[in-house]
Amino acid sequence: MPINADIIGTLAATLTTLCWAPQALRILRTRDTKAISLVTQSAFAGGVALWLIYGLMIGSAPVIVANAVTFVLVSAIVAMKIRFG
């Protein structure tokens, strides 16, 4: 039985998206952002936004959902870095 490419994409998207949740939750809990690079996180957020646009353009649900959730998480990290220093 061949594995559907959307299944692989969905699994990959789930793993790479969920990896940001612990970081965001830790920052919310501790308010400690000194180890986080604002430039790196901002550049990553920009890249994720572009992936989201790409997903919308090609109509790929795994790309759209993963990057929408990742964008929210990474944007929250950027906002907390700006707020908490």
Secondary structure, 3 states (H helix, E strand, C coil): CCCCHHHHHHHHHHHHHHCHHHHHHHHHHHCCCCCCCHHHHHHHHHHHHHHHHHHHHHCCHHHHHHHHHHHHHHHHHHHHHHHHC
